[in-house]
C-alpha cells in the first residue's frame, strides 16, 4: 500500500471521528434542551388570596427552535410565586409519536403543561402543525380535556391556530378559554413598514393567512374566548421585535374582528426583543393577571 493511500485512510478515519463527535455532542445538547422544566406542587398552604385558582390547564407552546429554555423562567417564576404549577411535559416526535412525563388530574389548581418538539428546525411551521394536532388530540383523548388556556410564542401561536382551526374534531370537543400570543406572526406577506389597518386584509398574499381567514369566517364558537396579543419592539424601532414585524402580528385583529364571542386585547412592549417576550418579568405579571385574576405584588 502506497503512502498516498495510507494518508487518505488516516484522513477519512479522522474525519469520521470528528463527525461522530459532533453528532454525539449535538445529541447531548438536544437532550439538554428538551429536558423539560421541573414541576413543583402547589400546596394548599401556598395558595394566595390575590389569585384565582382554576383546574383549566394552560399549554405552553414554543416557537421555531424553541425548547425548555423558552418557558423555563416563566414557569419557575409562577411556581416560586405560587401562581401555578408545572404538572406535565409532553414531547412530540416528527412522526407524531407522544411521550409524557408527569401527571394531570382534575383537581390540580392552575396546572401548566409544557409542550416540546423533538425537532422544530424545519423551513416552515407546517410539520409542527401536524405534530401539535397530535398533541392536542392526545391530551383530549387521554385526559378528557374540555377546556384549555394557551400561551404560545412566535410560530407556536401560528401552529396552534392552524392545528385547531384545521380540526373540526378538536373544535367540537376542546373549548378554548384564554389565548396568550407572544410575538406570533399571523400574516407574513405584508411589509414591516406598514401600520395596521383592517383593509390590509384585502392586500394579503399569504396563503396561510387567507386560509385562516376562511376558517375563522366559518368557525362559530358559542362560548366566550379571550385573546391577548402581546408584541414587542426592539430598541430603536417601532415596527419590529427583531424577528417578527409588528404588522404581521397585529393582523390577528383582522382575523377575529366581528366575532361576537371572541374578545381581543393587545399590548405592545417597547424595547422588548422577540426572545424577551417570554423572559421579561413585566410580561409574566401581565400574563398572570389575565390568566388567573389579580397580579401578584412584590
Phi and psi in degrees as GROMACS dihedral restraints (atoms count N, CA, C in turn):
[ dihedral_restraints ]
;  ai    aj    ak    al  type     phi  dphi    fc
    3     4     5     6     1   -78.4    20    10
    4     5     6     7     1   165.8    20    10
    6     7     8     9     1   -62.0    20    10
    7     8     9    10     1   -32.1    20    10
    9    10    11    12     1   -62.8    20    10
   10    11    12    13     1   -43.6    20    10
   12    13    14    15     1   -65.1    20    10
   13    14    15    16     1   -40.4    20    10
   15    16    17    18     1   -62.1    20    10
   16    17    18    19     1   -43.5    20    10
   18    19    20    21     1   -61.7    20    10
   19    20    21    22     1   -43.6    20    10
   21    22    23    24     1   -62.7    20    10
   22    23    24    25     1   -42.9    20    10
   24    25    26    27     1   -63.6    20    10
   25    26    27    28     1   -41.6    20    10
   27    28    29    30     1   -63.7    20    10
   28    29    30    31     1   -40.2    20    10
   30    31    32    33     1   -64.0    20    10
   31    32    33    34     1   -45.3    20    10
   33    34    35    36     1   -65.5    20    10
   34    35    36    37     1   -38.2    20    10
   36    37    38    39     1   -63.9    20    10
   37    38    39    40     1   -44.4    20    10
   39    40    41    42     1   -63.9    20    10
   40    41    42    43     1   -40.8    20    10
   42    43    44    45     1   -63.5    20    10
   43    44    45    46     1   -40.4    20    10
   45    46    47    48     1   -62.0    20    10
   46    47    48    49     1   -39.9    20    10
   48    49    50    51     1   -65.7    20    10
   49    50    51    52     1   -39.2    20    10
   51    52    53    54     1   -64.2    20    10
   52    53    54    55     1   -46.4    20    10
   54    55    56    57     1   -62.1    20    10
   55    56    57    58     1   -43.9    20    10
   57    58    59    60     1   -61.6    20    10
   58    59    60    61     1   -40.0    20    10
   60    61    62    63     1   -65.3    20    10
   61    62    63    64     1   -42.2    20    10
   63    64    65    66     1   -62.4    20    10
   64    65    66    67     1   -42.1    20    10
   66    67    68    69     1   -63.3    20    10
   67    68    69    70     1   -43.9    20    10
   69    70    71    72     1   -64.1    20    10
   70    71    72    73     1   -46.0    20    10
   72    73    74    75     1   -62.9    20    10
   73    74    75    76     1   -43.7    20    10
   75    76    77    78     1   -61.3    20    10
   76    77    78    79     1   -40.6    20    10
   78    79    80    81     1   -64.4    20    10
   79    80    81    82     1   -40.8    20    10
   81    82    83    84     1   -64.4    20    10
   82    83    84    85     1   -42.2    20    10
   84    85    86    87     1   -61.9    20    10
   85    86    87    88     1   -43.9    20    10
   87    88    89    90     1   -63.9    20    10
   88    89    90    91     1   -40.5    20    10
   90    91    92    93     1   -61.5    20    10
   91    92    93    94     1   -40.1    20    10
   93    94    95    96     1   -64.3    20    10
   94    95    96    97     1   -43.2    20    10
   96    97    98    99     1   -67.0    20    10
   97    98    99   100     1   -24.3    20    10
   99   100   101   102     1  -103.6    20    10
  100   101   102   103     1    19.4    20    10
  102   103   104   105     1   -69.0    20    10
  103   104   105   106     1   -27.7    20    10
  105   106   107   108     1    86.0    20    10
  106   107   108   109     1   142.7    20    10
  108   109   110   111     1   -77.8    20    10
  109   110   111   112     1   130.5    20    10
  111   112   113   114     1   -61.4    20    10
  112   113   114   115     1   143.3    20    10
  114   115   116   117     1   -94.3    20    10
  115   116   117   118     1   152.3    20    10
  117   118   119   120     1  -126.9    20    10
  118   119   120   121     1   125.7    20    10
  120   121   122   123     1   -61.0    20    10
  121   122   123   124     1   141.9    20    10
  123   124   125   126     1   -94.4    20    10
  124   125   126   127     1   102.7    20    10
  126   127   128   129     1   -82.6    20    10
  127   128   129   130     1   155.4    20    10
  129   130   131   132     1   -58.0    20    10
  130   131   132   133     1   -37.8    20    10
  132   133   134   135     1   -68.3    20    10
  133   134   135   136     1   -17.9    20    10
  135   136   137   138     1   -90.1    20    10
  136   137   138   139     1    -9.4    20    10
  138   139   140   141     1   -61.9    20    10
  139   140   141   142     1   138.6    20    10
  141   142   143   144     1   -97.0    20    10
  142   143   144   145     1   144.0    20    10
  144   145   146   147     1   -73.6    20    10
  145   146   147   148     1   -20.0    20    10
  147   148   149   150     1   -98.8    20    10
  148   149   150   151     1    13.7    20    10
  150   151   152   153     1  -128.1    20    10
  151   152   153   154     1   138.0    20    10
  153   154   155   156     1   -90.3    20    10
  154   155   156   157     1   133.1    20    10
  156   157   158   159     1  -111.6    20    10
  157   158   159   160     1   137.3    20    10
  159   160   161   162     1  -136.9    20    10
  160   161   162   163     1   158.7    20    10
  162   163   164   165     1   -90.9    20    10
  163   164   165   166     1     0.3    20    10
  165   166   167   168     1   -70.0    20    10
  166   167   168   169     1   119.3    20    10
  168   169   170   171     1   -70.8    20    10
  169   170   171   172     1   152.7    20    10
  171   172   173   174     1  -116.8    20    10
  172   173   174   175     1   121.0    20    10
  174   175   176   177     1   -86.9    20    10
  175   176   177   178     1   136.1    20    10
  177   178   179   180     1  -111.9    20    10
  178   179   180   181     1   112.1    20    10
  180   181   182   183     1  -113.1    20    10
  181   182   183   184     1   121.4    20    10
  183   184   185   186     1   -81.8    20    10
  184   185   186   187     1   166.0    20    10
  186   187   188   189     1   -95.0    20    10
  187   188   189   190     1  -159.3    20    10
  189   190   191   192     1   -58.6    20    10
  190   191   192   193     1   126.6    20    10
  192   193   194   195     1    72.0    20    10
  193   194   195   196     1     3.7    20    10
  195   196   197   198     1   -70.1    20    10
  196   197   198   199     1   153.9    20    10
  198   199   200   201     1  -148.5    20    10
  199   200   201   202     1  -161.6    20    10
  201   202   203   204     1   -54.1    20    10
  202   203   204   205     1   -35.2    20    10
  204   205   206   207     1   -59.2    20    10
  205   206   207   208     1   -33.0    20    10
  207   208   209   210     1   -53.1    20    10
  208   209   210   211     1   -50.3    20    10
  210   211   212   213     1  -112.6    20    10
  211   212   213   214     1    11.2    20    10
  213   214   215   216     1   -58.9    20    10
  214   215   216   217     1   -49.1    20    10
  216   217   218   219     1   -65.1    20    10
  217   218   219   220     1   -41.7    20    10
  219   220   221   222     1   -63.8    20    10
  220   221   222   223     1   -47.3    20    10
  222   223   224   225     1   -62.4    20    10
  223   224   225   226     1   -46.4    20    10
  225   226   227   228     1   -63.5    20    10
  226   227   228   229     1   -36.4    20    10
  228   229   230   231     1   -63.9    20    10
  229   230   231   232     1   -47.9    20    10
  231   232   233   234     1   -64.6    20    10
  232   233   234   235     1   -35.6    20    10
  234   235   236   237     1   -73.0    20    10
  235   236   237   238     1   -41.7    20    10
  237   238   239   240     1   -68.6    20    10
  238   239   240   241     1   -24.8    20    10
  240   241   242   243     1   -98.2    20    10
  241   242   243   244     1     9.2    20    10
  243   244   245   246     1    58.2    20    10
  244   245   246   247     1    38.0    20    10
  246   247   248   249     1   -96.2    20    10
  247   248   249   250     1   -30.4    20    10
  249   250   251   252     1  -159.7    20    10
  250   251   252   253     1   171.5    20    10
  252   253   254   255     1  -137.6    20    10
  253   254   255   256     1   133.6    20    10
  255   256   257   258     1   -77.8    20    10
  256   257   258   259     1   120.8    20    10
  258   259   260   261     1  -117.5    20    10
  259   260   261   262     1   -20.1    20    10
  261   262   263   264     1  -149.9    20    10
  262   263   264   265     1   137.2    20    10
  264   265   266   267     1  -115.0    20    10
  265   266   267   268     1   133.7    20    10
  267   268   269   270     1  -127.8    20    10
  268   269   270   271     1   120.8    20    10
  270   271   272   273     1  -102.8    20    10
  271   272   273   274     1   144.5    20    10
  273   274   275   276     1  -131.2    20    10
  274   275   276   277     1   134.1    20    10
  276   277   278   279     1   -87.1    20    10
  277   278   279   280     1   167.3    20    10
  279   280   281   282     1   -59.2    20    10
  280   281   282   283     1   -18.8    20    10
  282   283   284   285     1   -96.3    20    10
  283   284   285   286     1     2.2    20    10
  285   286   287   288     1    87.7    20    10
  286   287   288   289     1     6.4    20    10
  288   289   290   291     1   -76.5    20    10
  289   290   291   292     1   146.8    20    10
  291   292   293   294     1  -115.4    20    10
  292   293   294   295     1   138.3    20    10
  294   295   296   297     1  -129.1    20    10
  295   296   297   298     1   143.5    20    10
  297   298   299   300     1  -131.3    20    10
  298   299   300   301     1   154.5    20    10
  300   301   302   303     1  -139.7    20    10
  301   302   303   304     1   131.6    20    10
  303   304   305   306     1   109.7    20    10
  304   305   306   307     1  -168.2    20    10
  306   307   308   309     1  -147.5    20    10
  307   308   309   310     1   135.7    20    10
  309   310   311   312     1  -117.9    20    10
  310   311   312   313     1   123.6    20    10
  312   313   314   315     1  -127.4    20    10
  313   314   315   316     1   166.6    20    10
  315   316   317   318     1   -75.9    20    10
  316   317   318   319     1   -11.7    20    10
  318   319   320   321     1  -106.8    20    10
  319   320   321   322     1     7.2    20    10
  321   322   323   324     1   -76.6    20    10
  322   323   324   325     1   140.4    20    10
  324   325   326   327     1   -96.5    20    10
  325   326   327   328     1   130.5    20    10
  327   328   329   330     1    46.3    20    10
  328   329   330   331     1    55.3    20    10
  330   331   332   333     1   -74.6    20    10
  331   332   333   334     1   141.4    20    10
  333   334   335   336     1  -111.8    20    10
  334   335   336   337     1   135.3    20    10
  336   337   338   339     1  -118.5    20    10
  337   338   339   340     1   119.6    20    10
  339   340   341   342     1   -94.9    20    10
  340   341   342   343     1   119.6    20    10
  342   343   344   345     1   -96.2    20    10
  343   344   345   346     1   131.2    20    10
  345   346   347   348     1  -131.9    20    10
  346   347   348   349     1   131.5    20    10
  348   349   350   351     1   -90.5    20    10
  349   350   351   352     1   132.6    20    10
  351   352   353   354     1   -61.2    20    10
  352   353   354   355     1   -33.4    20    10
  354   355   356   357     1  -149.3    20    10
  355   356   357   358     1   116.1    20    10
  357   358   359   360     1  -136.3    20    10
  358   359   360   361     1    49.8    20    10
  360   361   362   363     1  -115.3    20    10
  361   362   363   364     1    26.8    20    10
  363   364   365   366     1   -73.1    20    10
  364   365   366   367     1   163.9    20    10
  366   367   368   369     1   -70.3    20    10
  367   368   369   370     1   -27.1    20    10
  369   370   371   372     1  -126.1    20    10
  370   371   372   373     1   170.2    20    10
  372   373   374   375     1   -88.2    20    10
  373   374   375   376     1    -3.5    20    10
  375   376   377   378     1   -62.7    20    10
  376   377   378   379     1   -39.1    20    10
  378   379   380   381     1   -58.5    20    10
  379   380   381   382     1   -36.4    20    10
  381   382   383   384     1   -72.8    20    10
  382   383   384   385     1   -23.6    20    10
  384   385   386   387     1   -61.6    20    10
  385   386   387   388     1   -45.8    20    10
  387   388   389   390     1   -65.1    20    10
  388   389   390   391     1   -41.2    20    10
  390   391   392   393     1   -66.8    20    10
  391   392   393   394     1   -40.4    20    10
  393   394   395   396     1   -68.6    20    10
  394   395   396   397     1   -34.4    20    10
  396   397   398   399     1   -59.5    20    10
  397   398   399   400     1   -41.3    20    10
  399   400   401   402     1   -63.4    20    10
  400   401   402   403     1   -39.2    20    10
  402   403   404   405     1   -64.4    20    10
  403   404   405   406     1   -48.8    20    10
  405   406   407   408     1   -63.6    20    10
  406   407   408   409     1   -40.1    20    10
  408   409   410   411     1   -65.5    20    10
  409   410   411   412     1   -42.4    20    10
  411   412   413   414     1   -60.9    20    10
  412   413   414   415     1   -46.9    20    10
  414   415   416   417     1   -62.8    20    10
  415   416   417   418     1   -39.5    20    10
  417   418   419   420     1   -68.5    20    10
  418   419   420   421     1   -42.6    20    10
  420   421   422   423     1   -72.0    20    10
  421   422   423   424     1   -42.2    20    10
  423   424   425   426     1   -89.2    20    10
  424   425   426   427     1   -24.5    20    10
  426   427   428   429     1  -118.6    20    10
  427   428   429   430     1     1.5    20    10
  429   430   431   432     1    54.1    20    10
  430   431   432   433     1    44.0    20    10
  432   433   434   435     1   -68.6    20    10
  433   434   435   436     1   136.4    20    10
  435   436   437   438     1  -110.5    20    10
  436   437   438   439     1   -18.0    20    10
  438   439   440   441     1  -155.7    20    10
  439   440   441   442     1   141.9    20    10
  441   442   443   444     1  -140.8    20    10
  442   443   444   445     1   154.0    20    10
  444   445   446   447     1  -100.1    20    10
  445   446   447   448     1   160.8    20    10
  447   448   449   450     1  -138.1    20    10
  448   449   450   451     1   133.8    20    10
  450   451   452   453     1  -116.2    20    10
  451   452   453   454     1   122.1    20    10
  453   454   455   456     1  -136.6    20    10
  454   455   456   457     1   133.4    20    10
  456   457   458   459     1  -106.3    20    10
  457   458   459   460     1   133.6    20    10
  459   460   461   462     1    56.2    20    10
  460   461   462   463     1  -130.1    20    10
  462   463   464   465     1   -62.0    20    10
  463   464   465   466     1   -17.5    20    10
  465   466   467   468     1   -59.4    20    10
  466   467   468   469     1   -38.0    20    10
  468   469   470   471     1   -72.5    20    10
  469   470   471   472     1   -38.4    20    10
  471   472   473   474     1   -60.7    20    10
  472   473   474   475     1   -45.8    20    10
  474   475   476   477     1   -62.4    20    10
  475   476   477   478     1   -41.1    20    10
  477   478   479   480     1   -62.9    20    10
  478   479   480   481     1   -45.0    20    10
  480   481   482   483     1   -60.7    20    10
  481   482   483   484     1   -44.1    20    10
  483   484   485   486     1   -68.0    20    10
  484   485   486   487     1   -42.0    20    10
  486   487   488   489     1   -61.9    20    10
  487   488   489   490     1   -45.1    20    10
  489   490   491   492     1   -72.6    20    10
  490   491   492   493     1   -45.1    20    10
  492   493   494   495     1   -75.8    20    10
  493   494   495   496     1   -17.7    20    10
  495   496   497   498     1   -80.9    20    10
  496   497   498   499     1    -9.2    20    10
  498   499   500   501     1  -120.8    20    10
  499   500   501   502     1    98.1    20    10
  501   502   503   504     1   -58.5    20    10
  502   503   504   505     1   -31.1    20    10
  504   505   506   507     1   -64.0    20    10
  505   506   507   508     1   -45.5    20    10
  507   508   509   510     1   -65.6    20    10
  508   509   510   511     1   -41.0    20    10
  510   511   512   513     1   -60.7    20    10
  511   512   513   514     1   -35.6    20    10
  513   514   515   516     1   -81.2    20    10
  514   515   516   517     1   -23.8    20    10
  516   517   518   519     1  -107.4    20    10
  517   518   519   520     1   -29.6    20    10
  519   520   521   522     1  -118.4    20    10
  520   521   522   523     1   109.7    20    10
  522   523   524   525     1   -83.3    20    10
  523   524   525   526     1   145.5    20    10
  525   526   527   528     1   -97.2    20    10
  526   527   528   529     1   144.2    20    10
  528   529   530   531     1  -113.8    20    10
  529   530   531   532     1   -74.8    20    10
  531   532   533   534     1  -124.9    20    10
  532   533   534   535     1   129.2    20    10
  534   535   536   537     1  -114.1    20    10
  535   536   537   538     1   124.0    20    10
  537   538   539   540     1  -111.4    20    10
  538   539   540   541     1   113.4    20    10
  540   541   542   543     1  -106.4    20    10
  541   542   543   544     1   129.4    20    10
  543   544   545   546     1  -115.4    20    10
  544   545   546   547     1    99.9    20    10
  546   547   548   549     1    60.6    20    10
  547   548   549   550     1    47.5    20    10
  549   550   551   552     1   -93.8    20    10
  550   551   552   553     1   118.5    20    10
  552   553   554   555     1   -76.1    20    10
  553   554   555   556     1   123.5    20    10
  555   556   557   558     1  -105.8    20    10
  556   557   558   559     1   -38.7    20    10
  558   559   560   561     1  -129.2    20    10
  559   560   561   562     1   120.3    20    10
  561   562   563   564     1  -112.5    20    10
  562   563   564   565     1    12.2    20    10
  564   565   566   567     1  -101.0    20    10
  565   566   567   568     1   -12.1    20    10
  567   568   569   570     1   -85.7    20    10
  568   569   570   571     1   143.7    20    10
  570   571   572   573     1   -70.7    20    10
  571   572   573   574     1   144.1    20    10
  573   574   575   576     1   -63.5    20    10
  574   575   576   577     1   -16.6    20    10
  576   577   578   579     1   -77.3    20    10
  577   578   579   580     1   -10.9    20    10
  579   580   581   582     1   -85.4    20    10
  580   581   582   583     1   146.0    20    10
  582   583   584   585     1   -94.7    20    10
  583   584   585   586     1   153.7    20    10
  585   586   587   588     1   -67.8    20    10
  586   587   588   589     1   131.8    20    10
  588   589   590   591     1  -144.9    20    10
  589   590   591   592     1   142.2    20    10
  591   592   593   594     1   -58.8    20    10
  592   593   594   595     1   -35.5    20    10
  594   595   596   597     1   -64.8    20    10
  595   596   597   598     1   -14.0    20    10
  597   598   599   600     1   -63.4    20    10
  598   599   600   601     1   -17.3    20    10
  600   601   602   603     1   -60.2    20    10
  601   602   603   604     1   -26.5    20    10
  603   604   605   606     1   -85.2    20    10
  604   605   606   607     1    -4.7    20    10
  606   607   608   609     1  -110.1    20    10
  607   608   609   610     1     5.5    20    10
  609   610   611   612     1   -73.7    20    10
  610   611   612   613     1   138.1    20    10
  612   613   614   615     1  -115.3    20    10
  613   614   615   616     1    12.5    20    10
  615   616   617   618     1   -87.7    20    10
  616   617   618   619     1   107.9    20    10
  618   619   620   621     1   -64.8    20    10
  619   620   621   622     1   -30.2    20    10
  621   622   623   624     1   -66.1    20    10
  622   623   624   625     1   -42.1    20    10
  624   625   626   627     1   -65.9    20    10
  625   626   627   628     1   -43.5    20    10
  627   628   629   630     1   -64.0    20    10
  628   629   630   631     1   -34.9    20    10
  630   631   632   633     1   -65.0    20    10
  631   632   633   634     1   -44.9    20    10
  633   634   635   636     1   -59.7    20    10
  634   635   636   637     1   -38.8    20    10
  636   637   638   639     1   -63.0    20    10
  637   638   639   640     1   -45.0    20    10
  639   640   641   642     1   -62.4    20    10
  640   641   642   643     1   -41.2    20    10
  642   643   644   645     1   -67.4    20    10
  643   644   645   646     1   -38.7    20    10
  645   646   647   648     1   -65.6    20    10
  646   647   648   649     1   -33.2    20    10
  648   649   650   651     1   -68.8    20    10
  649   650   651   652     1   -27.2    20    10
  651   652   653   654     1   -99.4    20    10
  652   653   654   655     1   -15.9    20    10
  654   655   656   657     1   -82.3    20    10
  655   656   657   658     1   124.2    20    10
  657   658   659   660     1  -127.7    20    10
  658   659   660   661     1    75.1    20    10
  660   661   662   663     1   -61.9    20    10
  661   662   663   664     1   136.5    20    10
  663   664   665   666     1  -101.4    20    10
  664   665   666   667     1    24.8    20    10
  666   667   668   669     1  -138.6    20    10
  667   668   669   670     1   158.1    20    10
  669   670   671   672     1   -75.8    20    10
  670   671   672   673     1   138.3    20    10
  672   673   674   675     1  -129.3    20    10
  673   674   675   676     1   138.6    20    10
  675   676   677   678     1  -116.6    20    10
  676   677   678   679     1   127.3    20    10
  678   679   680   681     1  -115.6    20    10
  679   680   681   682     1   128.0    20    10
  681   682   683   684     1  -115.5    20    10
  682   683   684   685     1   116.9    20    10
  684   685   686   687     1  -104.8    20    10
  685   686   687   688     1   107.1    20    10
  687   688   689   690     1  -104.6    20    10
  688   689   690   691     1   126.8    20    10
  690   691   692   693     1  -129.6    20    10
  691   692   693   694     1   163.4    20    10
  693   694   695   696     1  -133.7    20    10
  694   695   696   697     1   162.1    20    10
  696   697   698   699     1  -130.6    20    10
  697   698   699   700     1   131.1    20    10
  699   700   701   702     1   -70.5    20    10
  700   701   702   703     1   159.5    20    10
  702   703   704   705     1   -53.8    20    10
  703   704   705   706     1   131.5    20    10
  705   706   707   708     1    87.2    20    10
  706   707   708   709     1     2.9    20    10
  708   709   710   711     1  -134.7    20    10
  709   710   711   712     1   149.7    20    10
  711   712   713   714     1  -117.9    20    10
  712   713   714   715     1     9.4    20    10
  714   715   716   717     1  -126.9    20    10
  715   716   717   718     1    -7.7    20    10
  717   718   719   720     1  -154.2    20    10
  718   719   720   721     1   152.2    20    10
  720   721   722   723     1   -93.5    20    10
  721   722   723   724     1     8.9    20    10
  723   724   725   726     1   101.2    20    10
  724   725   726   727     1   -17.1    20    10
  726   727   728   729     1  -131.4    20    10
  727   728   729   730     1   -40.6    20    10
  729   730   731   732     1  -120.1    20    10
  730   731   732   733     1   118.6    20    10
  732   733   734   735     1   -60.7    20    10
  733   734   735   736     1   144.0    20    10
  735   736   737   738     1   -55.7    20    10
  736   737   738   739     1   -42.7    20    10
  738   739   740   741     1   -61.6    20    10
  739   740   741   742     1   -35.4    20    10
  741   742   743   744     1   -71.9    20    10
  742   743   744   745     1   -26.7    20    10
  744   745   746   747     1   -85.3    20    10
  745   746   747   748     1   -38.2    20    10
  747   748   749   750     1   -71.6    20    10
  748   749   750   751     1   -16.6    20    10
  750   751   752   753     1   -64.5    20    10
  751   752   753   754     1    -9.0    20    10
  753   754   755   756     1   -57.4    20    10
  754   755   756   757     1   -32.1    20    10
  756   757   758   759     1   -57.3    20    10
  757   758   759   760     1   -37.8    20    10
  759   760   761   762     1   -68.8    20    10
  760   761   762   763     1   -32.0    20    10
  762   763   764   765     1   -70.3    20    10
  763   764   765   766     1   -37.1    20    10
  765   766   767   768     1   -95.5    20    10
  766   767   768   769     1    -6.5    20    10
  768   769   770   771     1   -58.0    20    10
  769   770   771   772     1   129.0    20    10
  771   772   773   774     1    91.8    20    10
  772   773   774   775     1    -9.2    20    10
  774   775   776   777     1   -76.3    20    10
  775   776   777   778     1   120.3    20    10
  777   778   779   780     1   -68.0    20    10
  778   779   780   781     1   -23.0    20    10
  780   781   782   783     1  -107.4    20    10
  781   782   783   784     1     1.7    20    10
  783   784   785   786     1  -107.8    20    10
  784   785   786   787     1   119.4    20    10
  786   787   788   789     1   -98.9    20    10
  787   788   789   790     1   148.1    20    10
  789   790   791   792     1  -135.5    20    10
  790   791   792   793     1   132.6    20    10
  792   793   794   795     1  -134.4    20    10
  793   794   795   796     1   148.5    20    10
  795   796   797   798     1  -134.4    20    10
  796   797   798   799     1   152.6    20    10
  798   799   800   801     1  -143.7    20    10
  799   800   801   802     1   131.6    20    10
  801   802   803   804     1  -111.5    20    10
  802   803   804   805     1   126.8    20    10
  804   805   806   807     1  -103.6    20    10
  805   806   807   808     1   108.1    20    10
  807   808   809   810     1   -65.1    20    10
  808   809   810   811     1   157.1    20    10
  810   811   812   813     1    55.0    20    10
  811   812   813   814     1    40.4    20    10
  813   814   815   816     1  -132.5    20    10
  814   815   816   817     1   117.0    20    10
  816   817   818   819     1   -81.2    20    10
  817   818   819   820     1   173.3    20    10
  819   820   821   822     1   -58.0    20    10
  820   821   822   823     1   -45.9    20    10
  822   823   824   825     1   -73.1    20    10
  823   824   825   826     1   -26.6    20    10
  825   826   827   828     1   -71.5    20    10
  826   827   828   829     1   -15.0    20    10
  828   829   830   831     1   -63.3    20    10
  829   830   831   832     1   -24.0    20    10
  831   832   833   834     1  -111.7    20    10
  832   833   834   835     1    20.8    20    10
  834   835   836   837     1  -134.3    20    10
  835   836   837   838     1   -11.4    20    10
  837   838   839   840     1   -87.3    20    10
  838   839   840   841     1   136.4    20    10
  840   841   842   843     1   -64.0    20    10
  841   842   843   844     1   -34.9    20    10
  843   844   845   846     1   -60.2    20    10
  844   845   846   847     1   -36.0    20    10
  846   847   848   849     1   -74.6    20    10
  847   848   849   850     1   -36.9    20    10
  849   850   851   852     1   -55.6    20    10
  850   851   852   853     1   -44.8    20    10
  852   853   854   855     1   -59.4    20    10
  853   854   855   856     1   -48.8    20    10
  855   856   857   858     1   -62.4    20    10
  856   857   858   859     1   -46.6    20    10
  858   859   860   861     1   -62.6    20    10
  859   860   861   862     1   -43.7    20    10
  861   862   863   864     1   -61.0    20    10
  862   863   864   865     1   -41.1    20    10
  864   865   866   867     1   -62.9    20    10
  865   866   867   868     1   -42.6    20    10
  867   868   869   870     1   -70.7    20    10
  868   869   870   871     1   -35.9    20    10
  870   871   872   873     1   -81.8    20    10
  871   872   873   874     1   -41.7    20    10
  873   874   875   876     1  -127.9    20    10
  874   875   876   877     1    25.2    20    10
  876   877   878   879     1    93.9    20    10
  877   878   879   880     1  -131.2    20    10
  879   880   881   882     1   -69.3    20    10
  880   881   882   883     1   144.4    20    10
  882   883   884   885     1   -74.9    20    10
  883   884   885   886     1   152.9    20    10
  885   886   887   888     1   -75.0    20    10
  886   887   888   889     1   153.0    20    10
  888   889   890   891     1  -112.9    20    10
  889   890   891   892     1   144.1    20    10
